[in-house]
Every structure is written in structure tokens, then in C-alpha cells.
Amino acid sequence: MIREMLLGDTSRLRYLMRFPNCRRLHEESVAEHSFFTTLYALFLGRLLGGMPMDRLLMKALIHDVEEAVTGDVPRPFKHSSKEIESIWQEAARPAFNQVLVPIMGGSDLAIVQNWTHAKNFKERDGRVVAFADFLSVLGYVIQEIKGANFMMREHLGNLNEYLDEFTNENYEEFFPYVEEARKLLKEVE
């Protein structure tokens, strides 16, 4: 089990780079992204209060574990149609299990459910993880642009659309943070 944890599929997350289809000044791995998503979920969870932090942090930490097998697929493509989203979700489950089973000796139902519902907008902690995931992407893109990677500006339109997902009534308690994020986006436009 320790060998699989340290050298198995999960170790790929430190080598898998995000934004594979564009130039990057700093190559951010999926592992780094997962760290920042988890850190931001911790901050948001503490600010908003009233949710089990262990479940929230587990969801944030494992939200992209399947990428150890699938690699990072750019969000604009992954969400370009309902059909592609559905196919992606079907492909992600066996990929997640491929990572989990060698370590856990089987599918641990609690971990599988937390991964499945990691960004479920119907659950409060899922909304926190979804927004923390967005903030991780936003922070990375802003850092790249401020570091003179002007090619990252092509992602600003997608980020504005992504941010718009957090403006419906399900995310009402996030609205002050959504507005802060919108101001940050405008600074680099």
C-alpha cells in the first residue's frame, strides 16, 4: 500500500501540468492546483462556517485525483457541450477507481462519494469546493498575466463565463467573494 501511495498513480499528479494547451511561465501541476483549491476551501469554509471541515477538505483535496490517469483536460473543452460533459464524467469514474483501488484495496464508498459530489452545487460544501477550484484557476491566471505571460489573456473570457456560474441563487452567500474575484479579473483585462 505504501509503495502504491508513494509511487503509484497519485504520484503522477505532481508531474501533470495544467493548461497543457498554452504557454506558461510557471508550470502548475495538478498537485499544486489541488493544494491551493484545498487551502482556499479551508479559508472559505472557516469564513462561511457551519459545515463539516473534514468532509469539505477531503472533497477539495481529491476533486481532481482522476487526472492522474486522464491528464488535465482544458475546462472550455470539457464543458463545451452536455454530451462531452456526460462522456467526461463517465470516463472519470473508472480513472478515479484506477487510482483509488490499488491504495485502498477496493472502492472506499466514502471517498468515492466525496469525489463524486466534490463540486456538487446542491451541497453547500460542494459549492465551496467549486468556488475554491475557480479561485485557484483565477489566482494562477492572474499571476501568469502579471508575470508578463500575455498569452494567458486568452483565458479571461472563459474565466468570466466560469465566474458567472457562481452568480445564481445557489451561491448567494458567495456573492461578496464573487464580486472581489470579478474586480481582480477586471484588473488584468
N, C-alpha and C positions, 0 to 999 in steps of 0.2 A: 504494500500500500504506500509506504513512504517513497519508494522508488517511483511509483506512478505519479504521486503528488509532485515530486521534485523534477522528474524528467519526462513525464508523460505529456499528454495534450495540453494541460493547463500551462505548462512552461512556454508553450508557443505564444501565449498572449503578450509576453514581453518583447517578442520579435516581430509580431504582426503590426504593421504600421497602418495608421488611419489615414484617410484622404489619399488613397493609393493612386488616384487619377489626376493629381495635380502636384505642382512643385511645393516643397515645404522647406522652410528654414530650419525648423526643429521638427524632427520626426517624432510624432507622438505615438506610442504603442497603445494597443488596446488595454494593456495592463495599466498604463498611466491614466488613460481616459476613465477606466473603472475606478481607480483611486480617487480622481477628482469628483466623479459622479457620487461616490460614497461619501466623500468629505462634504460636498455641498448638500447631500441628503441629510447628513448629520446636522449641519447648521440649520437647514430649513425645518427639519423635524423638531429641533430644540426651539426655534422661533415660533413655530405654529403650535407645538405641544399636542398632547392628547392622543399619542399613538405609540404602539409598542416599538421601541427603538431597535430591539434585536431583529425583529422581522423587517423593519424598514432598511436597516443596514445590510441584512442578508440579500434583500431584493436588489439593492443598489450594487452591491459587490458582484453578484452573479448575473446581472442583467444582460451582459454580452458574452458570457462564457462560451456559447456555441461558436463564436467567431474563432476559437482555437482550431476549429475544423473548417468552417466556411470562409474564413477571412473576413475582412471588413468590406461590406458592400455599401457603396455610397447611398445615403438616405434618399436623394432625389430619385434614384432608380428604384430602390426598394419600395418606395411609396408612390410610384408613378401611376399605378392602377390598382384597383381592388383585386384583380386577378393575380398580379405579381405579388401583392402583399400576402394573399392567401397561399400561393405557392411557396413564398419565402417562409411563412410560419410552419408549413408542413415540412419543409426541408430542415428548419432549425431544430425541431424536436429530436430527431434521431442524432443530429450533430451534438446537441446538448447531452443526450444519453451516452454518446460515444465518449465524451469527456468524463461524465459522472460515474458510469458503471465500473470502470477499472479501479477507481479510488474507493467507492462506497460498497462495491461488491454487488450492486444492484441499483435499481432506481429508488432513491430515498424520496418518498412521497412528499414530505415537507419541502425539501429542496426543489423538487420538480414543480410543485405548486407555486412556490415563491418565485421561481424563474418564470413560469407561465404567466403569472399575474404581476410581474415586476413593474410594468408600466401601465397597468390597467386603470383607466381613468375613472372607473366606477368605484375604486377603492382609494381611500384617502392617501394611504402610503404609496400606492401606485402612482397617484398624481404627483406626489413629492418626488419620486424617482424619475418620472418622466420629465419634470421641470429641472431637476438636478442634472439629468442627462443633457438637456438642452443647454443649461448653463455651462457645462463642461465644453461643449462644442463652441458656444459663443466665446468663452474665455480663450480657447485655443485660436480661433479665427482672428479675434481682436489682437492677440499677442503677435500673430504672424503679420498682420497688416501693419501694426506699429513697428515691427522689426523690418519693414520695407519689403515685405512679400506682397506686392500689389496684385499679384495673380489671385490671391485669396479673395479679393473683392468680388470675384465672380460668384462667390458663395453667399454674398449678402442678401440677394433676392430670395434664395432658398431659406436663409435664416429668418428673414422677415415672415415668410409663409409659415415656417416652423413655429415661430413665436406666436403667430395668430392662432395656433391650435390651443393656446393657453388663455384665450380671451372669452371663452364661453362660460356659462354659469357653473359648470363643474369645477372651475378653477378660481372661483370668486375670491377666496381667501388669498390667492396668489397675486391678485391684481396689482398691489403696490410693487411687488418684485418684478412683475411683467413690465410695468412702466419703467422701472430702473433699467431693466435689460434693453427696452426699446431706446432709452436715452443713450446707452452705451453703443448700440448699433448705429444711431444717428451720428455719433462722434466719429465713426470711421467710414461713413458713406461718402 
